[in-house]
Amino acid sequence: MRWTYTPLPGGTVGTLSGAAGVSPVLAELLLRAGLEDGDAATRFMNPALAELSDPFLLANLETAATRLRQAIAGQEEIVVLGDYDVDGVSSTALLVGILRRFGANPRFIVPRRSEDGYGLSRSAIDRALEQGKPALFIALDCGTNSHVETAYLKGQGIDVLVVDHHRSRECPDDHCLLINPHVRAGEDEEAWRHLCTVGLVFKLVHGLLKQLRAENHPVALGIRPRDYLDLVALGTVADLVPLRGENRILARHGLRILQDTQRPGLRALMDIAGVKPGQEIMPVDISFRLSPRINASGRLADAALSVELLLSEDPVFCAETARQLDTFNRERQDIEKLITEEAERMIETRFADCPGVVLYGDNWHPGVVGIVAGRVSRKYNRPCVVLGNEGELAKGSGRSIDGINLVEVLGTCGEHLASWGGHPMAVGVAVTKDNLERFRVRFAEAVRAHAGGDIAEARLALAAWLTPAQIKESLMDELDALHPFGQGNPEPVFGVRGIVLRYPPEVFKEQHFRFNFEDERGRRLYGVAWKMADRLPPSGVPLDLAFELKWNHFNGRKLLQLVLADWRLTQPVQEG
């Protein structure tokens, strides 16, 4: 892995440090985030809910809010269909929860991955209509490209509202009312361009409340939108959208509300996932503890169970359901481990030199392969599509690496695909099995063309070089102003030079190791390296360390800890 560090122009760090009243280290991080003046830096460090824009500036939102208001007033039948991932689940829970507050009783449905496939499929629609035709059908986190399906609903006299953030490959749909910042987007929509669906649903709810408050509706006057930001943070962090602009505002405040959430379902899920009450919630808690359990029901069973959990007020049901989701997640982990091992063997024996990899296994579960795609793409530093067996189709997910846009890559492979869609870093793919080899060849060619040749060696970009003396709790307090870290606001990786380990690292659980060293004054600093026990650094020689800084919560104490990203023998000061 190649380390890179780009020095900033002389004087800029000191200027921003003085203007924003922060340390030079924090000023350097702010500059790398594109914040070059004190006012912009201050707003970034203190994102305020008051800075959220008028929801009615978003195309079609005012019309959609009016249609919802009419449905509430007329006690119309409403059906909500939300996708089976965390964004879709949290979006469904948010909208259904709000509509229930107004006396509506919407039916909701989540597509079953194995039966209905992805999104607004005819199968899922028919299942949704089994209890009768509604006056209003709302699709969340899917539907932008479902022109045939929306036409089918419209043909039955059903009004259709689609709230989605997936990019469109076609002309806008005339059979539905569409809220999607990537369709008919104007230049002034940058603030909410990257909202995921739960963020867009929050805007829709905000617009609905504004209209009803203008009429002095008593229920609307008693609802605080901020109380729903725990759901918004859940979907926003899980969906890996850039945590800039309004996403940053929603996630920052939503994480704080999630920490003390009063929802019995979320509380039960946090308990079973080991997220302790009162402990500060970080994006990693959503990504690695809460999201996998919510997703597990959709991968192996029915994600409607996760929606029920988020909506329920029954603590007994919530505790039982959280345990059930945890069981699903453990089953998912076992399946995923086996598929990952097979996928890695396949890459190393058949596709070692391939810039973009398409993998397929006859016995691979389509609901788990997306996680495997993420693991192997990171390990081998190349885009990977991993497909499982689903009848006549090979179906699954793709994950990319920095610099390779999967939407653009798959756009050149369309003739070989039955369906596809998604984001630059993550896509869903279905291909007929007789087209699999042609798609495999075309995908590799498209990745190579997109990269301009072979994919470069993986790089580790350092945000700043520190001295051991700078690694202290006051720096952690400053870093807190940059939270939450995630897509578009990456957690900084720091470097430190010339460290000498007096004692050999201590291996634990056969995969990880702990280490420690002293600063110039003899103060001891502690670190951990996850899944790096096969590459132990030597003691007694100067080392350069690349690491993130974390709080380690243990026995009620909060300890500063370095989390190692990489190490090397100390090198001369030449970075680039």
N, C-alpha and C positions, 0 to 999 in steps of 0.2 A: 504494500500500500504506500502510495506517495503522499507525503505531507506537503501541504501548500500553505503559504502565509503571504499575504500581500500587504506590505506596509502602507499606511495611510499618508497622504500628503502632510508635510511638516507644518505644524502649527494648528492643524484643524482639530486635533484631539484636545489640546489645551484651550482653544477658543470655545468649543462646545462644553467642555468641563466647567468653565467659568460661567457660561451663559445659562446652563441648565442646573448648575449647583450640584454636580455629581463628580465622582472620582474619575481620573483619567481612564481607568479600566472600563467603567460603565460608559463613558463618553465614546470610547473606541467601539464598543458593542452597538451603541446607538447609531453611530456613523455607518457601521456595516449594515445596519437595518435600513439605511437610506434616510435617516433623520439628521438633517444637517444644520438645523437652527434650534435655538432653545425652546421656542414656542411649540414646534412640532414634536420635539422630544418630550416636553412636559405633557402634551396631550396624549402621546403614546403611552407614557408611564402611568397616566391617570385617566383611562378611558371611561367616559361618563355616559350613562344611559340617556342623558339629555341630548347627547350628540347623535342619537339615532334619527334618521331622516323621516320625513312625513311618509307614512306607508302608501299614501295615494299617489306618490310620484312613480311608484312601480306600475308598469303597464298592466292594465286590466284589473288591478287590485280593487279599485273603487267599485267597479261593476260587479266583481265577485262578492265583495262585502254586502252590496245591496241585495244580491241574489240570496245570500245566506240570511239576511235580515228578513226577506220576504218568506223564506222557508220556515223560519222561527215563528213569525207572526201568523202564518197560515197553518202551522202545525203539520207541515208536509212530511211525507216519508223521505228519509235521507239514507243513502248507503255510502259508507266510506271504505274505500279499498286502498290499503297502504302496503308498500313493499315489505319484504320479510327481513331486511337488515335493520340495524339500529336506527338509522335515519328514518326509515319508513315506520318502524314501530313507535318511535318517540313522536313523530308527526301525527300518527293516528291517535295516540293517547292524548296529545295536546288538543287536537281539534274535537275529538269525541268528548273529552272532558269539558271543554268550554260549551259545546252545544248542549250537553246535559245540564249545565248550570242554568240555561235558558229554558229548560223544560222540554227540549227536544230529546228524542230517544233514537238516535241514529243506529242502524245496524252497521257493524264493521266486519270486514273480511280481510284476511291476509292470504295471498297466493300460497299454495302448498308447492314447494319446490319440485317435488317428485311428480305431482299430478298436474299442476297448472303451468309449471315453468315460470319464467321471470315475468313480472309486471302485469300489465293490463291485457291478459290473454283471454280468449273467448271462453276457455274452460273456467277461469276464475270468475268471469262475468256471469256465466250461466249459473254457477254456484251461488253467486251473490243475489241473483234474481229468483231463486227457488222459493223465497217467502213472499214474492210479489214484486211488482215493478214500483220503484220509488219515483218521486217527482224529480229528485236531484241525486245524481251519482257523482261522487267526488273521488278522484284518483290522486294519490299522494306518492311522490317519489318514483313515479312511472307515468307513462301515457303520452309523453311528448311525441313519440314517433308511432303511436298506435292509431293511425288514421282509420283503418278498417274497423277496429273495435269501437272507436268513438262514433263512427257512422252507424254502426249496428245499434248502439244505445240510442242515438238521436232518432233513428228510424222507428223506434218504439215509443217515441214521444217523451223521452227522458232527457232532461237538461244535464249537461256534463260539464263539470269543472275539473281541470287538471292543474295541480300544483307540483312542479317538478323542476329539477335543476340539471337534468341531463341534456347534453348538447343534441341539437337536431341535425339530421342529415337530409331533411326534406323541407319543403315549403311549410309554413305554419298551417296547422289543422283548422279547417273551417267548421268542424262539427262540435267544437267544444270551446269553452272559455278557458284560455291558457294563461297561467302565471308562470313564467320561466324567464329569468333575466338573460338567458343566452339566445332567446328568440325575440326578434324585433327590439333588441336592446339598443338604446341610444347612448351617446357619449357621456351623458350626465348620470348614468346608472352605475358608475364604477364603485360607489360605496357599497352596493349590495350585489354586485356582479357574481361574487363567489359564495353567496349564501347557499347552504344546502337546503333540503326541503323543509326541515323543521324550522329553520330560520325564516323561510318564506311563509310558512304557516303562522309563525309568530307575527309577522307583518300583517298577514290577513286578519288574524285575531285582533291585532291592534286597530286595524281599520274598521272592523265590525264594531268594536267597543266605542270608537270615536263617533260612529254614526248613531249608535244607540244612546250614548251619553248626551248627544245633542238633542235627543228626544226625552231626556231625563228618565230613561229606563232604569228602574230601581236596581235590577240585577246588575246591569252594566256598571252602574255607579259603585257597586260593592266589589267589583273584581279588580284586583291589582295584576296587571300583566307580568310584573317582575316575579310574581309567585310561580310562574310557569317556566322560568328560565332554567330550572334544574333539568327539565326535559330538553330544552334547547341546547344546553351545554352537552348533554349526553349525545345527542345526534350530531352536533357540530364537530366535536372532538373525534367521535368514532368514524365519521365519514371522510376524515383527512382533507377537509377543505382548508384553504389558506387562512390562518388566524391573523388576518389583517382587516382593516376597515371595520365594518359592522360585525363581522364574525368575531373579531377580537373583543369588542364591547360585550357582545352576548355571551361569549365563552368566559370572559373574566368574571362577570357578575354571576353568571349561571353556576360556575364552579363553587362560588361562595355560598350560594343558596343550596346547591346540592349537598354541601358539607353538613348542613343542618336541616335537610329536607324532612318534611312532615308526612310525606307519602309513605304509607305502610309498605307498599310493594318495593319501592326503592330502598327503604330502610332494611327490609328483610333481605333483599339482594346484596346490599352492602355488607350486612352481617355475615352472610354465607360466604362472601368473597374475601372476607378478612379486612375490610375497610372499617377502621375503628371509629366510633362516634367521636366527634369533636376534632379528629385529626384532619389537617388541611388536605383537601382533595386536589390531586394533581392530574393532568391529562393522562399520565401513565396509569392511574387507577382506573380510568375509563377504558383505556386501550387494552389493558392486560387483565383486568379483573371483572369489570362490569360488562363490557361489550361482548366478550366471548361467551358469557353465560346467556345473554339476551339472544345472540346470534345462534347459539346451539340449538334452540328450539326450532328455528327456521331451517337449520341445516339438516336436522335429523327427524323432526316431527312437524309441528304446526306453530308458526310464530304468533298466531293469535293468542297463544298462552302467555307470551311476553306482554302483549297489549293488555290482557286481562290483569296481569300482575301490576302494571303501572297504574291501572285505573281503580283497582280494588281498594276498598276501605276495610276489608275484613282481615284482621291480623293473622287469624288461623289459616285462611286460604293463602295469604301472602307467604307465610312461613313454609307451608307445604309446597307451594309452587316454586319458591326460590330453591328449595332442596331438589325439586325435580329438574330445574334448569341446571343446577350444579351437577346432577347425575348425567344429564345430557352432555354437559361440557366435558366431563371426564371420559365419557364414551367417545366424544369427538376427538379428544386428545390422543386416545389410543389409536383410533383410525388414522389420524393425521400423522402420527409417528411412523406407522408402517408405510404409508404412501410416500412420506418424505424420504425415507431410506431407499425405497425403490426408485424414486425420481432422481436422487443423487447418484445412484449406481448407473442409471440410464445416461445421465449427462456425462459422467466420467468415462463410460465405455463407448458411447456412441456419438455424443455431441460435444466433445471436449473443445473443439475449435469452432463451434457454431456461434455466431454473434447474437442470434436470437433463437430461442429454443421452444419447440412445441412438443409436449410430452403427453402420452395417452396410456392409460392402463385399463384393461377390460374389467378389472374388479375394483377400480377406484370409485369412491363415492363422490358424485358431482357436488354435493353440499359441502365438502371439505377441501376440495382442490384449490380454492382461492387462497386459503391460508398457506398451503404447500407452495403455491406459486410465489407468494411473498417471501417465504423462507429461502427458496432456491435462487430467486432473482438477486436477493441480497448476498447470499453466500458466493455465487459465481459471477456477480456483477454483470448481469446481462438480462434483458427482458425475457420473461418466461411465460408461456401459456400452458396451463396444466388442465387436461381434460379427462373426464370420467365417462363411463358408459351409461347412455340413456336411450335404449332402444336402437333406432336407426341412426341416432345422433351421437357424436362425441361432444360433450358439453362441459363447460367449466369457466375458468377465469384466467386473466392475464395480469401480471404485475410488471412494472417497469423500473428503470433506474433513472437517476438525474440526467437530464439532457435528451431523453428519448420519449417522445410523445406518442403513446400507444394509439390515440385516436387518429393521428396522422398516419401512423404505420398501417393500422388496419383498414384505413380508407383506401389503400392501394391493394388490399387483399379481398375486397368485397365479393368478387366473382366466385371465390372458393368457399364462402361462408353462408350458412343458412340464416344466421342472425348475429348481431353483435351490437354493443353499445357501452357507454361508460365515460370515463374521465381519462385525461392524459396519463395518469399513473396506474389506473386500475380499470379493467374492462371485463365484461362478460361475453363469452363466445360460444356459438354452437356451429358445428360443421358436420355435414354428412360424412359417414366413415369412409366412403369411397373417394371423398375429396381430401382426406386427411393428409396424405403425403404431398399433394400439390400445395395445400395450404402451408405445410411445414417448410417447403422449399421457398415459397413466395414470402413467407414471414421473415425468414433469415435474410433474403435479398433486400427486403424493405428496411429491416433494421440496419443492415450494413450501409445502405444508401442514405438513411436518415442520419447515421452517425458520421457519414463522410469517410467510411473505411472501417477498419476494425475498431471495436470499442476499446477505449483507452484503459490503462490500468486504473483501478479504483483509487480515488483521491480522498484524502482526509483534510478538510479545510479547517485550519486553526483560526479561531476568532481573536485570540490575543496570547502573547507570551507572558507568563507570570513568574515572579520570584517566589520561592517557598514562603517568604514572609507575608506575601499578599494573599495567601490562601488562608482566609480567616472568616469568622462569623460575620463581620461587618460587610465583607464582599457578598456573602450570601443574602444579607438584608437588602443590599442594592440590587442584586439579581432578581429579587422578588418583584421589583417594579417592571421587569420584562415579561413576567408570566402572563398568560399561559404560553408555553412553548409548544410548537407543533408545525404543521405545514405552513410555509410562508414566514414563520418566525422560529427558525430552528434553535434548539438548545445549544448554547455556545460550547465548543470544544476548546479547551485551553491547552497550552503547552508549557512545560517547565524543563529546563536544561540542567545537565550535569548532576542529576540525582544519584546518590550511591546508597544502595540497600545494604545495611550492615548485616542483615540476616536473610537467609533464603526465603522466598515466598512460601506460605503455608497453603497447601492444597486441601480443599474440602469438597466432599461429595463427588470426588473423582473428576469433576469438570471445572471447578472454579479455584481461584486462589486469592488469599489475602496478602497484603504487604504493608510495610510502614517504613518511614524515613524521617529524618530530623531536619528542621530548618537551621539557619545560621546560629540561632540562639539555643538550640537543643530542644525546641518544642517538637513533639512527635506528631506526625500526620499519618492518617490511616487511609488505606484504599482497598478496593476489591476489584477483581477482574472476573467477569462472568464468561463461562464457557471458553476459557483461554488456558486451561491447565495443560494443554498439549504444547504450550509455547511459553515456558517460564522464563522471566528475565533473570540474568545472572546477578549475584550479589558481589559487592566489592569492586565494581567497575562503574564509571560514569554512564548514566542513562538519560535519554530524553523520554519524557512521558507525555502522552496525549490523553486527556481525561475530561469528564464532566464532573461538576460539583453537585452533590446531593446531600440532603439531610437523611440520616439513618435513624429511624425511630426504633428504640429498643428499651424495653423495661421502663417505659414512661419518660425516657430521656431522648433528647434530640442531639445527635452527634454529626459533626461535619465529616464527610467521606468523599474521597476521590473514587470515581468509577472509571476504570481504565478503558480507553478506546484502542490504544496501541502503544507499543514501546519500541525503542531502537537504541543502539549504542550511540552515545553522544556524537553529534556531527558538527562540523564547522557552521558558523552562522551564515548560511546561504539558502534562503528560502525563495520559492516562487511557484 
